[in-house]
Amino acid sequence: MTQISAKISDRRTFAIISHPDAGKTTLTEKLLYFGGAIHLAGEVKARGQNRRARSDWMKIEQQRGISVTSSVMTFEREGITFNLLDTPGHEDFSEDTYRTLTAVDSAVMVIDAARGIEAQTRKLFEVCRLRSVPIITFVNKVDREGRDPFELLDEIADMLALDVCPMSWPVGMGGQFEGVLNLADNNVARPEGDSRTFQGKVDADPTLPGNIADEVELAQGGYAEFDAEAYRNGDLTPVYFGSALKDFGVAELIAALAAYAPPPRPQPAEPAPVAPDNPEVTGFIFKVQANMDPNHRDRIAFMRLCSGTFKRGMKLTPTGHGKPIAVHSPILFFAQNREVADEAFPGDIIGIPNHGTLRVGDTLSERADVRFTGLPNFAPEILRRVALKDPTKTKQLRKALDDMAEEGVTQVFYPEIGSNWIIGVVGQLQLEVLISRLDAEYKVAAGLEMAPFETARWISADDPADLKTFADLNRAAMAKDRDGNPVYMAKTSWDVGYVADRYPKVRFAATRER
């Protein structure tokens, strides 16, 4: 096996997806803790103001206790390099999550044992299905009162149309919780101490209560056996029961990712998919983040490396740019902490410091004849005008809006008539993030006003004359996005359909791929 083949086979690049409050951020911390990336238990177990997920570094995340931006964390365990991408759980940030899921080879789906499959979980799962991303399911919070395990497994199978394979089983739940049974080894991880956490006590020859023994026999006979190929094809999900907060099931989850999750896979691209063992270096930008370090006004583009061995200082050409850029200070991440990477391999996520050169959706390659596909912009569902409280800050506002549009946090539209810029977002919470970041990172005080439009569509036509005719007749509703593409601003969703019927030669697109 060549060095690059060995490095590829040792990579696991995965995302954690869930509905808000299912325990995703706690599980992320515990994976880092069990993986050796966090060495102080206090970093995980602290309470109150100190209990901050390492991945939630933005001010509003810490205030609200939610993740609103994707984070990247790399750690090694037993010879395997894990690239963990933590995603926002809140549906208002589904665009960021969607783009993050284009950069992973597998996912962990976290489900609350009391609530089961929720709307956002299902939505994110459908994104995974579109890209055939295999999923391991972690049923969290089994130390609390929850639903019957069979009911949860059947719901996963029915709602997601997946075969399910229980890999562990809760020995009671809530007040009757007595541990988690590993079905492969037939041992039980037992709770200890007043906090009833897992502290390493494993019962290798357990005597199970009669009802639990019956459940286990029924589960092993009634559900599919584990099939690694079916899992990697996205047809089967292995299910682990546990409690991230109390340390049950976390080590087993890491072991499952190491043993079963796929190494880097071929990535969809034009003119042909790119295999990881292709010797030429290629990658794509799935995220841009400004001001991770506000003191330095930094700007980091996150690149998923798809093929080749990346070396520090090498020159790569971005699509649509034509001019090679030298990557002198590539970064490997541990949330906000970082270190310079001298080399990286397919599956790795590296950060490239830049000042507006790289954008979400850009392909970087040693040659300029490849372009990765599948990273679209989505039409906004909420439009607002931005009102400056200090008119002298116009220049700073434009810079801030451009920065956040590059990140994919918001979209900015410049109307053909009128001077008020219009912000487009998918969810209401994005507007709160926008105002918070304008103040915290750019020192710009601004408010939001209702816009006379509800949604927007990118327009195009085979004949430029048809496009010009439409734009001239509807000038009051026309705008440009930050790339100069023509956009039709509609007062209602009904208007979009009505106008599209009147102008059959003009295309109205709800997504636009760079």
C-alpha positions in Angstrom: 0.0 0.0 0.0 1.4 3.4 -1.0 1.7 6.2 1.6 -1.3 8.2 0.1 -3.4 5.0 0.0 -2.7 4.4 3.6 -3.5 8.0 4.5 -6.7 7.8 2.6 -7.8 4.6 4.3 -7.1 6.1 7.7 -9.3 9.2 7.2 -12.9 9.5 8.5 -14.6 12.8 7.7 -18.0 13.0 9.2 -20.7 15.4 10.3 -23.0 15.3 13.3 -26.6 16.2 12.5 -29.7 16.5 14.7 -32.7 18.5 15.7 -31.9 21.3 18.2 -31.6 20.1 21.8 -31.0 16.5 20.9 -27.6 16.7 22.5 -25.4 17.2 19.4 -23.0 19.7 20.9 -22.6 17.6 24.1 -21.9 14.5 21.9 -19.3 16.5 19.9 -17.5 17.5 23.1 -17.5 13.9 24.4 -16.2 12.6 21.1 -13.3 15.0 21.4 -12.8 14.0 25.0 -12.8 10.3 24.3 -10.7 10.9 21.2 -8.0 12.7 23.4 -8.5 16.1 21.8 -9.7 17.6 25.1 -7.5 16.6 28.1 -9.2 18.5 30.9 -12.4 17.0 32.2 -13.5 20.5 33.2 -13.6 21.5 29.6 -16.5 19.1 29.2 -18.1 18.9 32.6 -18.1 22.6 33.7 -21.4 24.2 34.3 -23.0 27.6 33.9 -21.0 30.3 32.1 -18.1 27.9 31.8 -20.0 25.2 30.1 -19.3 26.3 26.5 -18.9 23.8 23.7 -15.5 24.1 22.2 -17.1 24.3 18.8 -19.5 27.2 19.7 -17.1 30.2 19.6 -19.3 32.9 18.2 -20.7 35.4 20.8 -24.4 34.8 19.9 -23.8 31.0 20.1 -22.5 31.4 23.6 -25.4 33.7 24.6 -28.1 31.5 23.1 -26.6 28.1 23.8 -27.0 27.0 20.2 -24.7 26.3 17.2 -25.3 28.7 14.3 -22.2 28.0 12.3 -20.4 24.8 11.2 -17.1 24.1 13.0 -14.3 21.7 12.0 -12.3 19.7 14.6 -9.6 17.2 13.7 -8.3 14.6 16.1 -6.5 11.2 16.0 -7.3 8.0 17.8 -5.6 4.7 17.4 -4.1 5.5 14.1 -7.3 7.0 12.6 -7.6 10.7 11.7 -11.1 11.9 12.4 -12.3 15.2 10.8 -15.5 16.1 12.7 -17.7 18.7 11.2 -20.2 20.1 13.8 -23.2 21.6 12.1 -26.0 24.0 13.2 -29.0 22.1 14.5 -31.4 25.0 14.0 -33.4 24.9 10.8 -32.7 28.5 10.1 -29.1 27.5 9.3 -29.9 24.6 7.0 -28.0 26.2 4.1 -24.7 26.0 6.1 -25.5 22.5 7.1 -26.3 21.5 3.5 -23.0 22.8 2.3 -21.2 21.1 5.2 -22.8 17.8 4.2 -21.2 18.1 0.8 -17.8 17.9 2.4 -18.3 14.7 4.5 -18.2 11.0 3.7 -20.6 9.9 6.5 -22.8 11.3 9.3 -23.9 10.6 12.8 -27.6 11.3 13.4 -28.4 12.2 17.0 -31.9 11.5 18.2 -33.5 12.3 21.5 -34.8 9.1 23.2 -37.9 10.9 24.4 -38.7 12.7 21.1 -37.6 10.4 18.3 -37.4 11.7 14.7 -38.2 15.4 14.5 -38.8 17.6 11.5 -35.2 19.0 11.2 -33.7 15.6 11.6 -35.8 14.3 8.7 -34.9 17.3 6.5 -31.2 16.8 7.1 -31.5 13.1 6.5 -33.0 13.8 3.1 -29.9 15.9 2.2 -27.7 12.9 3.2 -29.8 10.6 1.1 -29.4 12.9 -1.9 -25.7 12.4 -1.7 -25.8 8.7 -0.5 -24.1 9.7 2.8 -24.1 6.7 5.1 -25.5 7.3 8.6 -24.9 5.9 12.1 -27.7 6.7 14.5 -27.1 7.6 18.1 -30.2 7.5 20.3 -29.2 10.0 23.1 -30.4 10.6 26.7 -31.4 7.0 27.5 -30.6 7.8 31.2 -33.7 9.9 31.2 -37.3 8.8 30.6 -37.8 8.0 27.0 -39.8 6.1 24.5 -39.8 2.4 24.0 -36.7 1.3 22.1 -38.7 -0.7 19.6 -40.9 2.3 19.0 -37.9 4.4 18.2 -36.3 1.8 15.9 -39.6 1.3 14.0 -40.0 5.1 13.6 -36.5 5.4 12.2 -37.2 2.5 9.8 -40.6 3.8 8.7 -40.0 7.5 8.5 -36.5 7.3 6.9 -37.1 4.1 4.8 -34.0 2.5 6.2 -33.1 -0.9 7.6 -32.1 -0.6 11.2 -29.6 -2.7 13.1 -29.4 -2.2 16.9 -25.8 -2.5 18.0 -26.5 -1.8 21.7 -29.5 -1.9 24.0 -30.5 0.2 27.0 -30.9 -1.8 30.2 -33.9 0.3 31.4 -34.4 4.0 31.0 -34.8 7.0 33.2 -35.1 6.0 36.9 -34.7 2.4 36.0 -31.6 2.9 33.9 -28.9 0.3 34.7 -26.5 0.6 31.8 -26.1 -0.1 28.1 -25.7 -3.6 26.7 -23.1 -4.0 23.9 -24.9 -6.6 21.7 -21.7 -7.7 20.0 -19.7 -8.4 23.2 -22.7 -9.1 25.4 -21.3 -6.9 28.2 -23.0 -4.0 30.1 -21.5 -0.6 30.8 -22.8 0.2 34.2 -23.5 3.6 35.8 -21.5 4.6 39.0 -21.5 7.3 41.6 -24.1 9.8 42.5 -24.1 11.2 39.0 -24.7 7.8 37.5 -22.1 8.2 34.8 -20.0 5.6 33.0 -16.7 5.5 34.8 -15.3 2.3 33.1 -17.2 -0.4 35.0 -18.1 -3.1 32.5 -20.0 -6.2 33.5 -18.7 -8.9 31.3 -21.1 -11.6 32.4 -24.3 -9.7 33.0 -27.5 -11.1 34.4 -30.2 -9.2 32.6 -33.7 -8.7 34.0 -36.2 -11.0 32.4 -38.0 -8.2 30.4 -34.7 -6.9 29.1 -33.5 -10.3 28.1 -36.7 -10.8 26.2 -36.3 -7.4 24.5 -32.7 -8.2 23.4 -33.7 -11.6 22.0 -36.6 -10.0 20.1 -34.4 -7.1 18.8 -31.7 -9.4 17.6 -34.2 -11.6 15.8 -36.5 -8.9 14.5 -34.2 -6.4 12.9 -31.6 -6.7 10.1 -28.1 -8.0 10.9 -25.3 -5.5 10.4 -24.1 -5.4 6.8 -21.2 -3.0 6.2 -21.9 -2.7 2.5 -25.6 -1.9 3.0 -24.5 0.8 5.6 -22.0 2.3 3.2 -24.6 2.4 0.4 -27.0 4.3 2.7 -29.5 1.5 3.0 -29.0 0.5 6.6 -28.2 2.4 9.8 -26.5 0.8 12.8 -28.2 2.2 16.0 -26.3 2.9 19.2 -28.1 3.8 22.4 -26.4 5.9 25.0 -26.0 9.2 26.9 -23.5 11.7 25.7 -23.8 13.6 29.0 -23.2 10.5 31.1 -20.5 9.0 28.8 -22.5 6.0 27.7 -22.0 4.8 24.1 -19.5 7.4 23.1 -16.4 5.1 22.9 -18.5 2.6 21.0 -19.5 5.3 18.5 -15.9 6.3 17.8 -15.0 2.6 17.4 -17.9 2.2 14.9 -16.8 5.2 12.9 -13.2 3.8 12.8 -14.4 0.3 11.8 -17.3 0.9 9.5 -17.5 4.5 8.2 -16.1 4.9 4.7 -12.8 6.6 4.0 -12.8 9.5 1.5 -15.0 8.8 -1.4 -15.0 10.0 -5.1 -16.5 13.5 -5.3 -19.0 14.6 -8.0 -17.3 17.0 -10.5 -17.2 18.1 -14.1 -16.1 16.7 -16.5 -15.9 13.5 -14.3 -16.0 12.5 -10.6 -12.7 12.9 -8.8 -11.3 9.8 -7.1 -9.2 10.4 -3.9 -6.3 8.4 -5.3 -6.0 10.8 -8.2 -2.4 12.2 -7.9 -3.3 15.8 -8.7 -4.4 18.0 -5.8 -8.0 19.1 -5.9 -10.5 20.4 -3.4 -13.5 22.7 -3.0 -14.5 25.5 -0.7 -17.6 24.6 1.3 -17.5 27.4 3.8 -15.9 30.8 4.4 -15.7 32.3 7.9 -14.7 35.8 8.8 -13.4 37.0 12.1 -12.8 33.7 13.9 -10.1 35.8 15.5 -11.7 39.3 15.7 -8.4 40.8 16.8 -6.8 40.0 13.5 -9.9 40.5 11.2 -9.0 37.1 9.7 -10.9 35.4 6.9 -10.7 31.6 6.5 -11.9 29.5 3.6 -12.6 25.9 4.5 -11.4 23.5 1.8 -12.3 19.8 1.6 -9.3 18.1 0.0 -10.5 15.6 -2.5 -7.4 14.1 -4.1 -3.6 14.3 -4.1 -1.1 15.1 -1.4 -1.3 18.8 -0.5 2.0 20.4 0.5 2.3 23.7 2.3 3.3 26.5 -0.2 2.0 24.8 -3.3 0.0 26.8 -5.9 -3.6 26.0 -6.7 -5.9 27.6 -9.2 -9.5 28.6 -8.2 -12.3 28.2 -10.7 -13.4 31.3 -12.4 -10.3 33.1 -11.2 -7.6 31.8 -13.5 -4.8 33.1 -11.4 -2.9 30.5 -9.2 -2.6 31.3 -5.5 0.1 30.1 -3.2 -1.2 28.5 0.0 1.6 29.5 2.4 -0.2 29.1 5.8 -2.8 26.2 5.5 -4.5 25.5 8.8 -5.8 22.4 10.6 -8.5 23.1 13.1 -9.6 22.3 16.5 -12.6 24.6 16.8 -11.1 28.0 17.3 -7.6 26.6 17.9 -5.4 26.0 14.9 -2.0 24.8 13.8 -0.2 25.2 10.5 -0.5 22.1 8.3 2.7 21.1 6.3 0.7 18.5 4.4 -2.8 17.2 4.1 -4.5 14.2 2.4 -7.8 13.5 0.8 -10.6 13.8 3.4 -8.8 16.5 5.4 -10.3 19.9 5.9 -7.8 22.7 5.7 -8.3 26.4 6.3 -6.8 28.9 3.8 -6.4 32.5 5.0 -7.5 34.8 2.3 -9.0 38.3 1.8 -12.0 37.8 -0.4 -10.2 35.7 -3.0 -12.0 32.5 -2.3 -15.7 32.0 -2.2 -18.1 29.2 -1.3 -18.3 26.8 -4.2 -14.9 27.5 -5.6 -12.8 24.5 -6.8 -9.1 24.6 -6.3 -6.8 22.4 -8.3 -3.3 22.1 -9.7 -5.0 22.3 -13.2 -7.9 24.6 -13.9 -10.0 22.0 -15.9 -12.0 20.5 -13.0 -15.1 21.8 -11.2 -16.8 20.2 -8.2 -20.6 20.4 -8.3 -23.5 20.4 -5.9 -22.9 23.5 -3.8 -25.9 25.7 -4.6 -27.2 29.0 -3.2 -30.9 28.9 -2.2 -33.5 31.5 -2.8 -34.2 33.5 0.4 -37.4 33.0 2.2 -37.2 36.3 4.2 -36.2 39.7 2.7 -35.4 42.8 4.8 -34.0 46.2 4.2 -30.9 47.3 6.2 -31.2 50.6 8.0 -28.0 52.2 9.3 -28.2 54.0 12.6 -25.1 56.0 11.7 -25.1 57.1 8.0 -21.3 57.6 8.0 -20.9 53.8 8.4 -22.1 53.0 4.9 -18.7 51.8 3.7 -18.3 49.5 6.8 -21.8 48.2 6.2 -21.1 47.3 2.6 -17.9 45.5 3.7 -19.7 43.6 6.4 -22.6 42.5 4.1 -20.2 41.4 1.4 -18.2 39.4 3.9 -21.3 37.6 5.2 -22.6 37.0 1.7 -19.2 35.4 0.8 -19.7 33.1 3.9 -23.1 32.1 2.7 -24.6 33.4 6.0 -26.9 35.9 4.1 -27.4 37.0 0.6 -27.3 40.7 -0.4 -29.2 42.2 -3.3 -28.7 45.7 -4.8 -32.0 47.0 -6.2 -32.0 48.7 -9.6 -34.2 51.5 -8.1 -33.5 52.8 -4.6 -30.5 52.8 -2.4 -31.5 50.5 0.4 -29.7 47.2 0.1 -31.9 44.1 0.7 -30.8 41.1 2.8 -32.1 37.7 2.0 -32.0 34.8 4.5 -33.6 31.4 4.9 -34.6 31.7 8.5 -35.4 34.4 11.1 -32.6 33.5 13.4 -30.1 34.4 10.7 -31.3 38.0 10.9 -30.4 38.0 14.6 -27.0 36.6 13.9 -26.5 39.3 11.2 -27.3 42.2 13.6 -25.2 40.6 16.4 -22.2 40.2 14.1 -22.5 43.7 12.6 -22.3 45.1 16.1 -19.7 42.7 17.6 -17.3 42.3 14.6 -17.8 45.4 12.5 -18.9 48.0 15.1 -21.8 48.9 12.8 -25.2 49.6 14.5 -28.0 48.7 12.1 -31.7 47.8 12.2 -33.9 45.9 9.8 -37.0 47.1 8.1 -39.7 45.3 6.1 -38.9 45.0 2.4 -41.6 45.4 -0.2 -40.7 41.9 -1.4 -41.1 38.4 0.0 -38.8 36.2 -2.1 -36.3 36.3 -5.0 -35.5 34.3 -8.1 -32.4 34.3 -10.3 -33.4 34.8 -13.9 -31.9 33.7 -17.1 -32.9 33.1 -20.8 -31.4 31.5 -23.9 -31.7 34.8 -25.8 -30.2 37.9 -24.0 -32.9 40.0 -25.7 -35.7 38.2 -23.9 -33.9 38.8 -20.6 -33.4 42.5 -21.3 -37.0 42.9 -22.3 -38.2 41.3 -19.1 -35.8 43.4 -16.9 -36.8 46.7 -18.6 -40.5 46.0 -18.1 -40.0 45.0 -14.5 -37.3 47.4 -13.5 -38.9 48.2 -10.1 -38.6 44.6 -9.1 -35.1 44.0 -10.5 -31.9 43.7 -8.5 -28.4 42.3 -8.8 -26.8 39.8 -6.4 -23.2 40.4 -5.3 -21.9 38.7 -8.4 -23.9 40.9 -10.7 -26.4 38.3 -11.6 -30.0 39.5 -12.4 -32.5 38.8 -9.7 -36.3 39.2 -9.8 -37.7 40.3 -6.5 -41.3 39.1 -6.0 -43.9 40.5 -3.6 -45.4 37.0 -3.0 -44.6 33.5 -4.0 -47.8 33.6 -6.1 -46.3 36.4 -8.1 -43.4 34.2 -9.1 -45.7 31.7 -10.7 -47.8 34.4 -12.4 -44.8 36.2 -13.9 -43.2 32.9 -15.0 -46.4 32.0 -16.9 -46.4 35.4 -18.6 -42.7 35.1 -19.6 -42.2 31.5 -20.7 -38.8 32.3 -22.3 -37.4 33.5 -19.0 -36.2 30.9 -16.4 -36.8 31.7 -12.7 -34.5 29.6 -10.5 -34.8 29.0 -6.8 -31.2 27.8 -6.6 -28.0 28.9 -8.3 -24.8 26.9 -8.5 -21.6 28.8 -8.7 
